[in-house]
Every structure is written in C-alpha cells, then in structure tokens.
Amino acid sequence: MKNVHLFWLLFLFLIGGVKAQEKPVLLPQPTAMKYDLSAKALSLQDCSIYLPAGASKDISFAMMGLKQVIEERLGKKVRIVSLPSLAKVSYSIKNKGLELPVVADTNHANQREAYSLYISSTSIKIEANTSAGLYYAIQTIRQLIQGQGKAAVLPAVTIKDNPVLPFRGVMMDFAHGGLLTVAEIKSQIDFLARYKANQYYFYNEVSIKMEGYPTLNYGANYTKEEIKSIIAYGKERHMDVIPFVAMYGHLHELIRNEKYASLAIGKYGHEIDPANLQVSVLMNDWIKQYTQLFESPFIHVGFDETWETKQISERAGQQKIDPEGLFIKQLTFISNELKQYGKTVLAWTDMNNFYPDILARFPKEVIPVIWEYTPDTAAINHYLRPVLKEKRPFFIQPAVSGWGHVYPNTNYTFDNINLCLEAGMANNTLGFITSVWTDPVEPFVRPSWLFMAYGCIGAWQGKVPDKNTFTSDYSSVEYASIGADMNQAISSIAASGEYLGKCLGKNTGGLPRGTIVESWSNPFQPYYLENTEVHLDDFIACRKLSEEAEGILISLQEKAPKSQRSFINSLLVSARLINYTATRFIWAKRICDRWKESTLPDKKDDFVIYDITYSCHGLLVDMMDECGELKSVYEKAWLDEYQPYRLNTMLARFDVEQGLWRKLFLKVLDHRIQLKDDEVSKSFEELFKPDF
C-alpha cells in the first residue's frame, strides 16, 4: 500500500507540474515574464476582489471588468471585499488620473501604462503606475486564465510590462464607405483596448453633424451626442478618441453643394482654396466646434493627396498658382488656429513626393505622419527620409489592405505593417497608427479586426508577432472555445482571397484593390473570358477554399457562443462573396464553352439549352439563385455592422448583376423558340451579346 501511495503522490506531482508549465498565448507579449514552474496553479474558486467603497471611477471600472471576466469563466458570482488582506485579488496604484495619452508621452520616458503582475498559488497582486496600467494588467489576466468552471485557474507567474511605443492607434474611416453603428464603434473600442491600443482616430470629412450646416450629408452623419458617448466610452477603456478632420483635400461632400462650391479650387472637386478668405471663416467655425466636441490633446488634419491643386496649376491657360505655397499657407493657418485651443496637430507628408523640401516649411509644432500602404521598404523610406532630414519627431501609419478586397489581402497587410513598424522603430517613431479604409463600400470592416489587432500588438511590443502563427494564436485568444475552427476558417478565406488576387487586379497597377474593382465586371467580355481561361485553376482553387471556410463557419453558427455569431456571419457572407466572384467568371466561360461544344456546325446538341436554362438547375439559374440569396444575407450582415446609409448603393450591384443572368436566360429561351438556321454557327457571346 505504501508503494501505491507514493506512486499516486508522484503521479499527482507530475500532473501538477505539467499544468503549471502550460503557457497561454499572450497578445501582446509582456516585456518580462517568468513562470514559477514549482508552484501550483491558482484556482479561481472562492475568488474575491479588493475594491474599496471610495475607489475612483477609473479603478472601479477596471476591477469590475476583472470581476466580469472571472465570473464568465467560473460560471458564478465573485465577491467584492473592502480590505486587500481579505481578497484573493488586490492592487496598488501609484498615481491618480492620467487615464489617457498626453502630449508629454512623446518624450518616450513616460511609464504611465506600466504594470507588474504577481500570481502565486494563493493570490493575484497588481501594481501599476496608473489606472491605465491596472486596466492593461487585467487584459493580460484575461488571456492567462485557463479552463472553465471549477477547473478555471491561473498559472503562477511574475510579469513586468510596459509598452515600447507611447501612442498605439487605429484610424477608422467614417467618410468613404458605410457608417458603422455607434454600437459597432464601441465594440471596436472594446476589442482594441483588449490588445492595449490607446488611440482611436475618427477619420471624418463631413460625417459629423455640425451646427449651422443642416443639409451637409443630411441623414449620413453622427450627432454630437453620439460622438460624446463614443468619447466617454473610449475614455473608460483608456482609449483617446481623436478627431481626424480633412481640412484641405478630400472635401468633395462639402464643395459639391452649390452653397459651398465657391470655396473650391476646382469646380465640384475635392480641395478647398486656401487663397479664398471665406475658407478661413468656415475653417475657424469647424475648428471651434471640433475642439469643443473632442477632449483629446491631439487632432489629425489630413492634408494628403492634394493632387487637384497641382493638376490645375499645370493646365495650360490657367491662372498661375503655387500648390506648394498654398499647402503651407493652409497648414500654417490651421496649425496656428488649433494652437490657440491647446491642440497638437498631426498631418500627413505625402506631398513631399512632389515637393521634396516641403517638410522644411512645415510649422514646427506640427507632427508629421508618414503613411505608406505597400509592403515596400523603398517606398516607406522614400517618405521617411525627408522627415529624418529635418529631424522631426513623427508617427508612422500603415494600413489593412481591405479597401479593395472582400477579405483583406493577408500577406500584403502583414508585411506592410511589419515593414512600417521596423522603419519606425529604427528611427524612434513616436507612435503607430493602423489604418482601416472603406473606399469601395462593399467590404465589411469586421474581417479587418484581426489585422488591427496585429498592428496594435506590434506597437506595444515594438515588433510584430510571427505572421506564420498569428492567425492561430489570435484565434485561440479571441475565440477560445472554437479557436481551432476559426483558425481554419480564417486561413481558408485568406487563401481563397490570395488565389482570387492572382486572377483579378491587374487593371489597377498591381495595387491591392483590384479584386473588387473587377469582381462585378462583365465576365463575358473577351478580356475576361481569356483571363478566366488562363487562370481557371486559380479560380477553382479560390472556390474550393472559400467553400471550405463556408462549411466551417456554417457549423459554427450553432456551435459558437451567441455573442460571436453575428461576427461569424460577417465572415461567412464574405466567404460567399469571394466564392460568388470566382463562380461568375467560371460559369461565364463554361456557358460559352458549352455552347461552342454543342451547337456549332457538326456538333449540334439540343441538350445545351437544357444545360444552360433548365429552370431548376441550369447554369444561368445557378447564378440567379446565388445572387438573389447573397443580396438577402448581405443586407442582414450590413445592418448588423452599418447604418442604412449607402446600403441601397450596394444592393443595386446585386440588382444589376441579377439582371445580367435573367436577361441571358430569356434570350436563350427565345432563341430556342425562334431558331434561325443562319444563327447556328454563332458563338454564345456573338449571338446573345451578354451585357448588364
């Protein structure tokens, strides 16, 4: 019996040792971390949390958030106690306030967000400089918890952590595509805060309702009360919501109106005219309203892509203007006005592509922001060198390549973010902003969340995670109970998009936006029929992979927690859209080939009519069925994420597409009824002239 007893003691010790050595995936990785492999894991049973009655709102929010996290894993309530000696979880904070990033953080010496975490077999102790550090410690604890219910435990570990970069943001586009619901924006902020981002740039052209401009984007903007609720929501999560206001170019929605058309440098164009005195009147009004609305010490004023002014200056017979001088005039004016409100101005630098020395003329208070959206070190350095030459502190800004694809171009995005971060870190960037653009309207933003997290994680760590394992690691963190399935689904969608990118996009100079540009093109045009012939295997591979993703995501609609099903549905509809794009090109070629094989001289086969137009299972009916179904599910997924604005613009694409297949269906049926001998030798394209 004694030997048996010793055997079980040894067995339990070994099992405990294995469990103690299990290391959860942590995103981002802490600065320093050491597991105590000799200690037992901390059971979360009978957990109690220290929170005194007089705790400030920011501390209460953080600790109540931890309470919720633990309760979700335990499946039962957690006690709050007023003395640290009575608690399993306790904390200490060195400094009050300082919940949000401040301009002083630009000195790189600030430890505002630093925290230490001590987990033993009996307790959790958090030490933080501020409530921001406390909040981030709790995000780490969220990822450290293993198991559910009675098996919920934390490993014994000591963590000391602090971000490498003081400013870690995401820029969300609220001007080019649909308008996210306020609830969706808040969900994004929740998500980004979990990955320790601290800035949310609200890119706006005319998408915020301003007093005195009742007709400007009427019905397609956010009220000031909605913006205030977003700002407050972000502040609770230590996320500074920063106004990103176009104050030179990208103002078509303003100057397309007759009331404001005279402010433009060009008729109904995109850029205001800095030489027009009325422009300064309008800008002063906007500045006053935006500075009253947004609490952030920062404001990004855009100033990118002011191409129209340059083009006008080069037209023969036009009045001589100085685009570089106008740019500096407007930037100086805006900077001076915002300085009076205590705002630090950020502005893009891409104009140095045309004017190599323009950075030397930037107002000294303006922080340059370098944007480059390609995975090209030479292109990044092209914009970086002028900033370094002038010895200016700067931010750097890559982008999720989702503005031109139903699902973001994965490797392209990973590499762009990685190379921008490497260049920034090598040259002491102040901050890192991951852009999310919505130019083609069609894509959902939700597929970009993974890449937003990738950028935020990289900014905290000072280096990006391994892109080869990131999707798996991210899935295990974000979708704990279904991580393996989500990893497979996401990987399959990404791979299907890569195959689609081999087939489409050549007509946009190779930029990662072509699959959507061409995805609704007429697949019966000679160019596309030939392109499909060349890329048939790639289109087929795209369909196989998207169908694999669809199958997994469909099964997860019942298997996943209810809170994740709407998000999963967005991915499912995206996979179906990719599949449909590949199918429409394959089916167009198949229909033309089928006709050629069956009806041209000496190959007459009346079965081809049945094959193409059979009302239950014909090739044309396939396309009508799927297009109609996609329209319905797309509308539902859109309204889960967006406001109704621009929904009809998108649904019209499906209507026009449906018309193509329906018209062909009727033409083929009529041809059968009215068959003429002299038409037997004509190809399908020649005979039916497929068009929208």
N, C-alpha and C positions, 0 to 999 in steps of 0.2 A: 504493500500500500504506500510505503514511504516513497518508493521509486516512482509510482504513478503520480503521487502528489507533486514531486519535483518536476516530472515531465510536464504536467499542466502549468506549473508556475513558469517553466521555461517557455512553453508554448505561448502563454499569455504575454510574457515579456517580449517575445519576438513579434507577436501580432501588434502589440502596443508600439514597438519600435518602428514597424512598417508604417503604421498610421501616423506616427509622429513625423516621419520623413516625407509624407505626401506633401508636395508643394503646389499649392494652387497657382493658376496663371494670374499674374497681376499686370494690369494695363492701366497706367504706365508702371514700369519697374521703379521701385523706390531707389533712392540714392545709395543707401546702405541697408543691408538686411542680413540677419543671422538667425537661423533656426536653432533651437535648443533640442537636439535630437535625443537627449536623455530624458526630457520631460514629457509627461503625459499631455495629451491634447486637453484643452479647456472645454468642458461640457457647458453648453448654454442652458441646460436645465436650471430652474430656480434662479434665473438671471435677474439681477436688479441693477438699476442705473441711477447714478447720482445726478440729481438736478435740484438745486435749492429753489425755494419758492420765489426768491428775488432775482433769479437769473435773467439776464438781458434777452431781448427777443432773438438776437442772432445765435446766442448759445442755446436757448431753448429750442429753436428751430433745428439746429444740428442734432442735439441729443434726442429730441422726439423723432427725428428721422432715423436715428440709430435704433430707437425703440421699435419703430415700424419694421425696419429690416429684420431685426431678430425675431419679432413676432411672426413675420411671414415664414421664416424658416422653422420656427418652433411649432407653429400652429396653435399658440396660446399666448395669453397676455404676459407682459413683462412689468415688474414692479418699478415704480419710481420712488427713490428714497432721498431724504434731505441731508444725509451725512455721508461723506465719502467712505468712512470706516464701515458703513453698513452695506456698501454697494460692491457688486462684482465688477462694475464698470465705473471708473472715475476719471476725472480730467482736471487739468490746471491750465489757466490761460495767463500769459504774461501781460498782454496789453489789451485794453478795451478799444472797441471801434475798429477802424481800418479794414472794414469788410470788403472794400473794392479796390482795384488797382488805382494808383495815383501817379501823377507825373514824376514824383520823386523816385519811383521804382526804376526809372531809366538809368540810374547810376549802377545797376547790377549788384549793389551791395545789400539790397534790402532782403530781409529774412521774414517778411510779413507772412508768408504762406508756409513757413517751415513747421514741421511737427515731428514728434517722436512717439512711437507706439511700443508699449511693453506688454506682451501677452505671456502669461505664465499658466501653469495648470490650474491656478485658482483665481486669477484676476486679469482685468484689462485696465491699463493706465495710459492715458493720452496726455501728452504735454505739447502745448502749441503756443506760438507767439501771439496768435490772434484767433478769433473765431473762424477765420478763413482756413487756417491750418487745422483747426479742430474738424471742420467740415470735410476737408480732404482726407484726414485720418480715417474718418468714418467711411468714406468711399473705398478706402483700402480695406477696412474691416469687412465691408460688403462683399468684396471679392475673396477674402480669406476664409469665410465661413464655408464649411463642408458638411454635407449631409442634411437631412430633413428630420423634423420632429425630435424624438428622443436621441437620435444619432447626430444632431447638429452640434458641431464642435469647431473650435479654432485651434490652429497649431501654435505651439509655444514659439514665439519669435520676437526679436527686437528689430525695430525699423526706425531709421532716421531718414527723413525725406525733405526735400526742398526742390522746387522747380529750377531748371537751368535757365529758362527764359522767364522774365517777369510778365510778359504780355503774350497770351496764347489765345488766339481768337478764331472765330469763324465768321465770314461775311456771307449773309444770306440775301439773295436777290429778291426784292419785292417790287421790281419795275418791269422786267422783261417777259415774265410768264404769268402764271396764275397767282392769285393772292392766297397764301396759306391762311387757314382759320387761326384765330387767336389761340384756341386750344392746341392746335398743332405747333404753333410757335413755342408755346410753353412746354410742350412735350420735348421739343428740340432742346430747349434750355435745360430741362431736367437731364436729358441724355448727355449733353455736352459737359454739364457740371460733373457727372459721374466720371468723366475722363479728364477732369481737372482743367478744363478751359475756363478762362476768366473774362473774355470779351466776346460780345455778340454784336457784330456790325450790321446795322439795319440799313441795307442799301435801298435808297429811296430817290426817285426822281420827282414824281408828283403823286406818290401813293399814300401820303398822309394828308388828311383833310386840314387845310389851313384857313384861318379866319380871313374873310374878305375875298375868297376865291370859290364861290359856291358851285360854279359849273366846271371847275377843273377836275377832270377824271371823276365826274359825278357817279356815285354808286360803285366806284372801283378804288376805294381808299380806306384807310384806317382812321377812326376818330381819335382825337387826342386822349379821350378817356381810355380807349383800348390801348394806346401806346403807354399811358401811365401805368396801366395794370401789368403790361409786359415788363416795364422797367422795374416795378416793385417786385414782380415775380423773380426776375433775374437777380435783383439785389439779395433776396433771401438765400439764393444759391451762389452768392459771391461772383455773379456774372454781371459785368458792366455792360449795359445795353447802350451802344454808341451810335449816334446819328451818322449816317453816311449819305451825304446830300450832294447831288450833282449841282455844281454852282458855276458851270461854264458850258460844257458839252452835254450831250445826252438829254436834251430838254425838248424833244420833239412834241411830247404830250402837252407842253406849255405853249410853244410857239406855233403849233398847228391851229390854234384858236385865233380868230381874227382880232380879238381884243388884245392879244399879246404878240401877234405876228410882226409888228413893227420893232420888237426888241431883238429880232433875229439878225444874224449876219447874212443869212440866205433865206429866200422865201420858203416858208413852211419847212425849214430844215431842222437842224439838230442843235445849233450853237447860238447862244446869245451874243450880242455885240458889245464888248467892253467899252467901246467908244460912245455908246448911247447912254446919255445921262439918266434916262428912265430905267435902265438896267440896274444902276446902283440904288435907285429908290426901291425897286422890287426886292433886290437882294438884302437891303437893310431890313425890310419888313420880314423876310424869311428868317434872317439871322436872329432877329429879336424873338420870333415865335419859336424857332427850334431851340434856342438857348434857354428859353423859359420852360420848354417841354422836357428836354433831356438833361439829366443831372450830371452826366459824365463830364470829366475834365477834358476829354478828347472829342474831336469831330473830324471826320474824314470828308474832304470836299471834292474828291474825284479828280477832275482836271485831266482825264485821259482822253485819248483819241479825238483831239480837236482837229480832225482832218479837213472838215468843211472849210474852215477859215483859210487853211493853207491852200486848198484847191481853188478857192475864189481868188486868192492873191496871185495865182499863176495863170488865170484866164486872160486871154488877150482882150484888150479894150476895157478892162475893169479898172476902177479907181485904185491907185496904188495903196496897199495896206501892208502892215508889218505883223505877220502872225506871231512871231516870237515876242515882239513888243506888246501885242495885245494880251498874250498869255500871261506875261509877267505883270502887266498892268492889272489884270483881273485878279491874279493870285495875291498880289500885294494888297490890293483893296480888300479882298476877303479876309486875308490874314490880319490886317490892321483892325478891321471891324470886330472880328472874333476875339482878338486880344483884349478888347475893352470888356468883354464878358468873361474873361479869365479862361478861355478855351485854348488848348494846344491843338494846332492844325496838322493833319496828315494829308499828303497829296501825292498822287501818282507821278511817275517820272518818265513815262514812255515818250514824251515829246523830245527827249534828248536823242531819240532816233533820227529826228530831222534837224535838231539844233544841238550839236554835241556839247556846246558850252553853256547851255541854258541853266544847268544846275548852279553855276556860279552866280546866277542872277536870282535864284530862289530867295525869298525872305529868310533871314537867319533863324526865325522862330519856327518855320515850317519843317516838319519831319518828313523826309522823302520816303515813299513806299514803292519798292521795286516789285512790279508784277511780271511774271513770266509763266506761261501755262503750257510750255512744252518740256519734255524730258531732255533738254539740250543744254549742256554746261556752257557751251559757247554763247548761246542766246542769253542765258542768265548773266554771264559775265559781261556781256555787251551793255546791259543796263546797270550792272553793279559798278563797273569801272569809273564812270563819271561821278557817282556818289562818293566812292572812296577817294577819288582825286581831290574832291572838295572837303574831304574829312568830315562828312556829315553823319551823324547818327541816323539810323534807318530801320525800317521794317521791311520784311520780305513776304511776298504773297503768291503762293502757287494756287492751283485750282483743281477741283474734282472735274474730270473730263466727262461730265454728264450732260452738258448742254447740247450735245449733238448725237447722243445715243439714248436708246430706251433704257439701257443699263450702262453705267459708266465704263469707259474703256479702262480696264483694271490695271494692267501693267503700265500703261501710259501714265495713269494717275499716280500710282505708287512711285514711279521713277521721277515724275515731276516734283512731287512733294519731297522726296528724298534729296534730290539734287539742289532744290531751293534751300532746304534746311542745312545741308552740308555747306553751301556757299554762305549762308547767313551766319552759321556758327563759326566758320573760319574767319569771318570778318566782323565778329561781335555785334550781330544784329540785336536790336532792342526787343523785337517781337516777331511773331509769326502768325500770319492770317491765312487760313484755308478758305478759298472762295468757292461758292456754290452758285452757278449761273443757271438761268432758266430760259434762255433765249428762244428755243424752238417751241416752247409752251407744252409740248406733248409729254415729256418725261415727268414722272413723279419724283419728288425730292427724296422720298424715303430710301430708295436704293443708294443714295449718296451718304447716308448716315455712317456706314462702315468706314468710308474714306475720310469723313470729317473726324471720326474718332482717331484714325491713323495719324492725321495731321496734328491733332491736339496732344496725343500721346508723345509724338516725336518732339513737340515743343517743350513738354515737361521734362523729358529725358535728355534733350539735346541731341538725340539721334532717333531715327525711325525704328520701329520694330522690324524684325525679319519678315519681308513681304511673303516669303515662301510658306511661313507658318501662321501668318497673321490672321487669315480668314478662319482657320481652325481655332486659334486662341481666342479671337474675338467672339466666335460663335459659342464657345464654351463659357465665356463670361456673360455675354448678353442674353443667351438663350439656354441657360444652364440645363434644363430638363430635356431639351431637344437639340442640344448643341451639335451632335454628330450629324443629324439630319439636315440642320440648317447649313452647316459647313458644306455638305454635299450639294445642296440645292443652290447656294450662292456660288459655289465653284462652277457648277454646271451652267448657270446663267452667264457668268463671266466668260466661260469658254465659248459658249454659243455666240456671245457678242463679238469675241475675237474672230471667230470664223466669218461672221457677217461683215466685219470690218475688212476682211480680205476681198469681199465681193463688191462692196459699195464704199464710196467716199473718195474715189479718185478725182471727182469733179470739183473738189474743194481744196485743191492744193495739198492733199495729204493731211490736212488738219483733222483733229479728232471730232469732227462734227458731221461727217458726210453720210453716215448711215441713215439719219433721219432726213437729211436733205433729199436723198434719193429713194427713201423707202416707200414713198407714195407716188413715185413716178410711174408713167405708163409702162408696164412690163412687156407690152407687145411692140414697143418701138424697136427698130432694127438694132440700135446700140445695145439695148438691154437684153434682147434675145441672144445676141452674140456674146454679151458679158455672162449671161447665165450658162451658155454652152461652155465657156472657158472655166467658170467657177462652179460648175454643177456639184462637184464633190464637196466643195466648201459649204454650199447652200444646204446640202443633205446633212452634213455633219452638224451644221447650225441647228437644223430641225431636230436631230436626234438628241442633242444636248439640251435644247430648250424643253423638249418633251420629257426628258429625264427630270429636269428641275420641276416641271409642272406636276409630275406624278408625286414627287416628294412633298411639294407644297400643298397639294390637294389632300394628301393624307394628314398633313399637319393641321389642316383646318379643324379637325376633330381632336387631334392629339395634343395640340399646343394649349397652354393656358389661354383663357378667354381674352386677357389683356393684350395678347400678342397676335390675335387672329386677324385683326384689321391690317396690321403691318404686313403680315404674311400674305394677305390678299393683294396688297400693292405689288409685292414681288411676283406673285402668281400672274397677275394681269400683265406685268412687264414681260415675263417669260412668254406668255401667249402672244404679245405684240411682236416679240422677236421672231417667234415661230411663224406668225402670220406673214411677216415681211419676207422671210425666206420662201414660204409656200407660194405666195402670189407670183414670184418670179419663176419658180419651178413649174407651177401649174400653167402659166402662160406659154412656156416652152413646150410643155407636154401636150397642151391643146394644139399648138401649131404643128408639132411633130406627128401627133396622132392623125391630124387631117392630111398631112403630107403622105404618111404611110398608107392611108386608107382610101383616099378619094382621087388622087391624081391618076392620069391615064394608066391603065393596066393594073391598077391597084384598088379598084372600086370596092368599097366595103361599107354597106349602109349601116353597119353596127356603130360606126363612128358617131353618128347622130345620137344614138342611144348613149354612147360612152360620154359624150360631152354634155348633153342636155337632159338626160333622164331625170325626171322631176324629183326623184328621191335621192339618187346617188351620183348624179352626173358631176363632171369636173367643175362646170360653171356653178352648179348648185352648191358644191362644197364651199366655194368662195363666198357665195351669198350668205350661206348659213353662218360661217365663221365670222364674217364681217359684221353681220347683224348681232350675233351673240357678243362679240367683242365690244360693240358700241354700248350695249347694256351694262356689261361688267365694268367697262372703263368709266362710264358715268358714275357708277356707285363708288368706285375706288377714288375718283376725282373728288367727290363730295365728302369722302372720309378725310381728305387732306386739305382741299382747297375750298375757297368761297366759290359761288357760281360764276363770278366774272371770268370770261373767256372760255367757259365750258362749251358754249354753242359754237365758238370758233373751232374747237377741237372736234365736236361731234359732227360738224359739217364735213370733215375729212372722211369720216365713215360713210356719210350720206353720198358723197361724190364717188367714193370707192364702190359702194353698193350699186350705184348707177352703172358703172362700167360693166360689171358682171351681168347685171339684169338686162342691159341693152344687148349684150352679146348673146345671151340666152334667147331673147326674142328674135334676133337676127338669124340665128342658126335655125330656129323653128320655122321662120318664114321662108328661109332658103329651101328647106325640105319640101314645103308646100308648093313653092313657086319655082322649082328647079328648072334651070335652062341648060341645054347641052353645052353652050359655049362657055359656061362658068365652071365646068367640071375640072379644068386644068389649072384653075387659080389657087394660089396658096390661101391659107386661112387669113393672114394679115391683109393680103391684097383684096380678098373677096369681102371681108367684113369690116375692114378699116377700124379696128378697135380703138376707141377713144372715150374719154370721160363724157 
